[in-house]
Amino acid sequence: MLESAVFPLNFDRPDPCSSTPCQNGGTCFHYLGKYKCECTDEYSGKDCQISQSSLRPSAGKQTLCHRATMS
């Protein structure tokens, strides 16, 4: 009785992980009606949709960075 008075639980909410939102081998964790994906090392993003290799500069290509200066 104390538990329901202090922590009203609603088990009728759908499980947000049931739609398998995590892509590319990510693991879905359900917490209070929301979800969080734990991605593999190769992917990132809310749903593990961003390939880390797409964020790295291609081999053989130089990337130039310029620091902005404030006057």
N, C-alpha and C positions, 0 to 999 in steps of 0.2 A: 504494500500500500504506500509506504513512504517513497519508494522508487518512482511510482507513477505520479505522485504529487510533486516531486522535485524535478524529475526528468520525464516529461510527457513524450512518449515515443510514438511515432506513426510508422508502422511497418507496411502501410499500404503504398508508400512511395515506390516508384519503379527503380530498379537498380541501374544507375547510369553506366555501369560497365557491361550490362547485358547487350548493348549495341556494339560492343568491341571497338571503342573509339581509338584505342592505341594501335598505331600502325607499325609495320616493320619490326615485329617481335617485341614491342613494348609491353609492359605489364601494367594492367589497370588496377588501381586501388580505389575503393569506394569509401567515402568519408562524408557523413552527414548530408546525403543527397547530392553530392558532387563527386567528381572523380579526378584523379591525378595519374598521369602516365609516368612510369619509370622506364626510360628509354635505354636501349643498348648503347654502347660506346660510339657506334657508327651513326646514330641519329639523335636529333634534338627537336625541340618545339613542343607545344602543348600536347599534340597527338603523335609525337615522334615522326613527323612528316618531313623534317629537314635533314637531308643527308650531309654529314660533316664533310665528306669529300667535295661537295659542291661549294663549301665555304672556303676551302683551301685554294691558294693560287695553283694553277697548273704547273707541272714540272716543266722547266725550260723557259718559262715566261718570267720576266722580271716585273715586280710590282713596285712602283714608286710611290712613296708617301711624302706628303708635304705638310709641314706643321704650319697651322695658321698662327699668325702673330697678331697680338692686340696692340694698337697704337694709342 
